[in-house]
Amino acid sequence: MMKKAIILITFISIQLIGFDVSLLHTQKQAIQKEKLNEIEASHQKQKYNWVSPLNLSLSKNRTKSATDATHSTLDKAAMRLNQDIFRSGGIYYTLSFADKQKSYQLLTLERENKQLYEQIYTAVLSLKRLNLQLKQSEYRLKNLEIDVFLKQEQYKTGSVDMTQLNRAIMDKNDQLKQIITSKESITKTKKTLKQLTPLDYENINTPIFTMMPQEEYMQQNYAIHQAALQSDMNFNQYKIIKSNYLPHISLNAEMGYQDYDHQIYATDYNGYYNSAGLLMSIPLDFNTNTTIQEQKALYLQTKLQVEDEKIAQKAAYEESLELIKNYQEYIEITYQNLDLYDALIIMTQQGFKAGYKSGYDLQTIQNTQKIDALEIKINETNIQLELLKLHFAQQQRITYE
């Protein structure tokens, strides 16, 4: 009786949170890191875009009278500032928007990095499954070759007709085609993997994933967090737009130096000067209400999308859970078949020794047992592929201890 395989939880910690991209090609690593630099620069730009520039000017003016020969010159250097210091909350929400946008972009980049790792591990597990399926096809082919040989011998003696022999030959040919198809799939999957990483799939160790509670899956879900951040960003945008139509207070200031030369007046002021003042303004726009309502509707829409995303992710979790249960049931049934084949092999071996069972019967049963043993490994791989999807949909570091 065959012992059931025990799935071990390995001690593996993989750095996927943040920006670890060490499995990727060097070029892809550089691209992902430059994306991070772009996010940091964009955040600084967005955070301070409400600050007005300080305008510097240098001028020289010469004026000549049209009625006499008098003239004047004015040399002037100045710094001018026109800066909003109050926007009815607009400045606060501009800063908040910049921070939320940065969080959203960092989360998006982190998810993108993890999706690249997910593609690598998916390809590795798929190659493992394809190779197992290829071995299965090779054992099936051996059984079909035995069947064709036996049908040919039976056809010679008239025990079977041409239809039965022809069906056996067609089944063998179909299996040969399946082997070719499996090899093509292996080649394509290897190509996909080579586009992501310089490592051969045999040298990539995939973690063994385990099931996590639904509550944990929902709390750490990337898609849900991204939807929530998008909603926060739209809320800030709504507040910023609303503040654009409320009272503004601006500081107007100028500081400079002037040198005034006039032929007639000797009392003109030369030297440093400065001025400062406050300006309160209220914009009046016919489209004020519609513009504000438009942005509010967009915010409320994305707020509802957060709940919609929760429903979608819950459905995805439950679907994977059901598939995993089905694979586990297939494994249990196959183990029962393996126990049955153990008994049949012993019985067939005894019959072969006694002379009333052929060696072909024994080979067929042994090959069929190997096919089912491979089926267990295939379904275990299917379970890992489903768990992989669930784990890489989560935000937290994936660590198994």
Secondary structure, DSSP 8 states (H G I E B T S, - for coil): -----------EE---STT--TTS-HHHHHHHHHHHHHHHHHHHHHHTTTS---EEEEEEEEEE-SSSS-EEEEEEEEEEEEEEEE-TTHHHHHHHHHHHHHHHHHHHHHHHHHHHHHHHHHHHHHHHHHHHHHHHHHHHHHHHHHHHHHHHHHHHHTSS-HHHHHHHHHHHHHHHHHHHHHHHHHHHHHHHHHTT-SS-GGG----------HHHHHHTBHHHHHHHHHHHHHHHHHHHHHHTTS-EEEEEEEEEEEEEEESS-S----EEEEEEEEEEE----TTHHHHHHHHHHHHHHHHHHHHHHHHHHHHHHHHHHHHHHHHHHHHHHHHHHHHHHHHHHHHHHHHHHHTSS-HHHHHHHHHHHHHHHHHHHHHHHHHHHHHHHHHHTB-S--EE-
